[in-house]
Amino acid sequence: MRRILVVTVLLLAAPACGADDGGDAAPGRVEMTSSQSFDPKSTTIAVGETVTWDNTSTEQHTVTAFEDSLPDDAGYFASGGASSEDAANDDLSEGLVGPGESYAHTFEAPGTYRYYCIPHESAGMVGTIVVTE
């Protein structure tokens, strides 16, 4: 009986640990790196799934949606909870994700979502989330 319990616990825990698929972030996870980039730059999830951005760098970053490219019926998203891209840019300090911190957002509408880091957009720190039905 004990052996069955141990095997069951291991089987249930394995998906939560995330499989290593060559060093890339686990599905639904994006790293904000010291090289001022999102890794991966593009990720695909299903409607209703959550993406978590983990700041693995020593710098502060933001996750800020490009408002003009949001799919129809999609709500705006930005670290710090800003209600629009202008608001996110106007109050940068609210949206900063510090080293070792994370930001998560659940996507409820299908489509392609483009986003960027406010302080590092000019360095090319942009990314894309593709949400499928």
Disulfide bonds with the S-S distance in Angstrom:
none
